Amino acid sequence: MSSADDLAFIKSWVNTRAEEFNSIKPPKPPRKPRRRTNKTQQSLLESAFQDNRRPNTAAKELLARKLGMDVRTVQIWFQNRRQTLRKKKLEPIIVPQNSENSDEKQCKDSMARRIKCF
């Protein structure tokens, strides 16, 4: 390619409209609607969670059949439930406001380890 050809290519590229660039990307598939569990499903899932927080594939398949749900939906429910439980265990951290004693230092040190301080 000559420098004139290079220059022509650059000018055509610079003058390309943004819409033409966007048409290069394939369109995203539409999202599936969000699934909500009803009260019966929720209570059965909660009782299964109390029995076993990490059910194996066979247990998830059985539970999914009983509930009329996808196995993947049951799996995601358990993942979300375990994460919710972890977050709730970390929430009650209380740090003293105006005390400059050894208890405050101990409390600050314990925050890194996520231990309750009063």
TORDRENPA-181224 format. One record per residue (C-alpha): x, y, z; residue number from 1; chain; residue in three letters. Coordinates in Angstrom, 1 decimal, always signed. Layout:
# TORDRENPA-181224
(site (X; Y; Z); NUM; 'A'; 'ALA')
...
***
This chain:
# TORDRENPA-181224
(site (+0.0; +0.0; +0.0); 1; 'A'; 'MET')
(site (+1.2; +3.4; -0.8); 2; 'A'; 'SER')
(site (+1.1; +6.4; +1.6); 3; 'A'; 'SER')
(site (-1.8; +7.8; -0.5); 4; 'A'; 'ALA')
(site (-3.7; +4.5; +0.1); 5; 'A'; 'ASP')
(site (-2.9; +4.6; +3.8); 6; 'A'; 'ASP')
(site (-4.1; +8.2; +4.0); 7; 'A'; 'LEU')
(site (-7.3; +7.3; +2.2); 8; 'A'; 'ALA')
(site (-8.0; +4.4; +4.6); 9; 'A'; 'PHE')
(site (-7.3; +6.6; +7.7); 10; 'A'; 'ILE')
(site (-9.7; +9.3; +6.4); 11; 'A'; 'LYS')
(site (-12.4; +6.8; +5.7); 12; 'A'; 'SER')
(site (-12.0; +5.2; +9.1); 13; 'A'; 'TRP')
(site (-12.0; +8.6; +10.9); 14; 'A'; 'VAL')
(site (-15.2; +9.6; +9.1); 15; 'A'; 'ASN')
(site (-17.0; +6.4; +10.0); 16; 'A'; 'THR')
(site (-20.1; +7.0; +12.0); 17; 'A'; 'ARG')
(site (-20.5; +5.4; +15.5); 18; 'A'; 'ALA')
(site (-23.6; +3.5; +14.4); 19; 'A'; 'GLU')
(site (-21.5; +1.6; +12.0); 20; 'A'; 'GLU')
(site (-19.1; +0.4; +14.7); 21; 'A'; 'PHE')
(site (-22.0; -0.7; +16.9); 22; 'A'; 'ASN')
(site (-23.3; -2.9; +14.1); 23; 'A'; 'SER')
(site (-20.2; -5.0; +14.2); 24; 'A'; 'ILE')
(site (-21.1; -6.4; +17.7); 25; 'A'; 'LYS')
(site (-23.6; -9.3; +17.6); 26; 'A'; 'PRO')
(site (-26.9; -8.4; +19.4); 27; 'A'; 'PRO')
(site (-27.2; -9.7; +23.0); 28; 'A'; 'LYS')
(site (-29.8; -12.4; +23.6); 29; 'A'; 'PRO')
(site (-32.8; -11.3; +25.6); 30; 'A'; 'PRO')
(site (-32.6; -11.9; +29.3); 31; 'A'; 'ARG')
(site (-34.8; -14.5; +30.9); 32; 'A'; 'LYS')
(site (-37.4; -13.2; +33.3); 33; 'A'; 'PRO')
(site (-36.4; -13.2; +37.0); 34; 'A'; 'ARG')
(site (-37.6; -16.2; +38.9); 35; 'A'; 'ARG')
(site (-39.4; -15.7; +42.2); 36; 'A'; 'ARG')
(site (-40.0; -18.6; +44.6); 37; 'A'; 'THR')
(site (-43.4; -19.0; +46.1); 38; 'A'; 'ASN')
(site (-44.0; -19.6; +49.9); 39; 'A'; 'LYS')
(site (-44.2; -23.4; +49.5); 40; 'A'; 'THR')
(site (-41.0; -23.6; +47.4); 41; 'A'; 'GLN')
(site (-39.3; -21.2; +49.9); 42; 'A'; 'GLN')
(site (-40.2; -23.3; +52.9); 43; 'A'; 'SER')
(site (-39.1; -26.5; +51.3); 44; 'A'; 'LEU')
(site (-35.8; -25.0; +50.2); 45; 'A'; 'LEU')
(site (-35.2; -23.5; +53.7); 46; 'A'; 'GLU')
(site (-35.8; -26.9; +55.3); 47; 'A'; 'SER')
(site (-33.4; -28.6; +52.9); 48; 'A'; 'ALA')
(site (-30.9; -25.9; +53.6); 49; 'A'; 'PHE')
(site (-31.1; -26.6; +57.3); 50; 'A'; 'GLN')
(site (-30.5; -30.3; +56.7); 51; 'A'; 'ASP')
(site (-27.6; -29.8; +54.2); 52; 'A'; 'ASN')
(site (-26.1; -26.5; +53.1); 53; 'A'; 'ARG')
(site (-24.2; -28.1; +50.2); 54; 'A'; 'ARG')
(site (-26.4; -30.7; +48.6); 55; 'A'; 'PRO')
(site (-25.0; -33.0; +45.9); 56; 'A'; 'ASN')
(site (-26.3; -33.1; +42.4); 57; 'A'; 'THR')
(site (-28.7; -36.0; +43.1); 58; 'A'; 'ALA')
(site (-30.3; -34.1; +46.0); 59; 'A'; 'ALA')
(site (-30.6; -30.9; +43.9); 60; 'A'; 'LYS')
(site (-32.2; -32.8; +41.1); 61; 'A'; 'GLU')
(site (-34.7; -34.4; +43.5); 62; 'A'; 'LEU')
(site (-35.5; -31.1; +45.1); 63; 'A'; 'LEU')
(site (-35.9; -29.5; +41.7); 64; 'A'; 'ALA')
(site (-38.4; -32.2; +40.6); 65; 'A'; 'ARG')
(site (-40.4; -31.8; +43.8); 66; 'A'; 'LYS')
(site (-40.5; -28.0; +43.4); 67; 'A'; 'LEU')
(site (-41.0; -27.9; +39.6); 68; 'A'; 'GLY')
(site (-37.9; -25.8; +39.2); 69; 'A'; 'MET')
(site (-34.7; -26.1; +37.1); 70; 'A'; 'ASP')
(site (-31.7; -27.8; +38.8); 71; 'A'; 'VAL')
(site (-29.7; -24.7; +38.0); 72; 'A'; 'ARG')
(site (-32.3; -22.5; +39.8); 73; 'A'; 'THR')
(site (-32.0; -24.7; +42.9); 74; 'A'; 'VAL')
(site (-28.2; -24.5; +42.7); 75; 'A'; 'GLN')
(site (-28.3; -20.7; +42.5); 76; 'A'; 'ILE')
(site (-30.7; -20.5; +45.4); 77; 'A'; 'TRP')
(site (-28.3; -22.5; +47.6); 78; 'A'; 'PHE')
(site (-25.4; -20.3; +46.5); 79; 'A'; 'GLN')
(site (-27.3; -17.1; +47.3); 80; 'A'; 'ASN')
(site (-28.5; -18.5; +50.6); 81; 'A'; 'ARG')
(site (-25.0; -19.4; +51.7); 82; 'A'; 'ARG')
(site (-23.8; -16.0; +50.7); 83; 'A'; 'GLN')
(site (-26.6; -14.3; +52.7); 84; 'A'; 'THR')
(site (-25.7; -16.4; +55.7); 85; 'A'; 'LEU')
(site (-22.0; -15.3; +55.4); 86; 'A'; 'ARG')
(site (-22.9; -11.7; +55.1); 87; 'A'; 'LYS')
(site (-25.2; -11.8; +58.2); 88; 'A'; 'LYS')
(site (-22.5; -13.3; +60.3); 89; 'A'; 'LYS')
(site (-20.2; -10.4; +59.4); 90; 'A'; 'LEU')
(site (-22.7; -7.6; +60.0); 91; 'A'; 'GLU')
(site (-22.7; -7.2; +63.8); 92; 'A'; 'PRO')
(site (-19.3; -5.4; +64.1); 93; 'A'; 'ILE')
(site (-19.5; -2.6; +66.7); 94; 'A'; 'ILE')
(site (-16.5; -0.3; +67.1); 95; 'A'; 'VAL')
(site (-16.2; +1.9; +70.2); 96; 'A'; 'PRO')
(site (-16.4; +5.6; +69.4); 97; 'A'; 'GLN')
(site (-14.4; +7.6; +71.9); 98; 'A'; 'ASN')
(site (-12.3; +5.3; +74.0); 99; 'A'; 'SER')
(site (-8.5; +5.4; +73.7); 100; 'A'; 'GLU')
(site (-7.6; +2.4; +75.7); 101; 'A'; 'ASN')
(site (-6.3; -1.1; +75.0); 102; 'A'; 'SER')
(site (-9.8; -2.4; +74.4); 103; 'A'; 'ASP')
(site (-10.1; -0.1; +71.4); 104; 'A'; 'GLU')
(site (-6.7; -1.3; +69.9); 105; 'A'; 'LYS')
(site (-7.8; -4.9; +70.5); 106; 'A'; 'GLN')
(site (-11.2; -4.1; +68.8); 107; 'A'; 'CYS')
(site (-9.5; -2.5; +65.8); 108; 'A'; 'LYS')
(site (-7.1; -5.4; +65.4); 109; 'A'; 'ASP')
(site (-10.0; -7.8; +65.6); 110; 'A'; 'SER')
(site (-11.9; -6.0; +62.8); 111; 'A'; 'MET')
(site (-9.4; -7.5; +60.3); 112; 'A'; 'ALA')
(site (-10.4; -10.9; +61.6); 113; 'A'; 'ARG')
(site (-14.2; -10.0; +61.6); 114; 'A'; 'ARG')
(site (-14.7; -10.5; +65.4); 115; 'A'; 'ILE')
(site (-17.4; -8.8; +67.3); 116; 'A'; 'LYS')
(site (-16.3; -5.8; +69.5); 117; 'A'; 'CYS')
(site (-18.4; -4.2; +72.2); 118; 'A'; 'PHE')
***
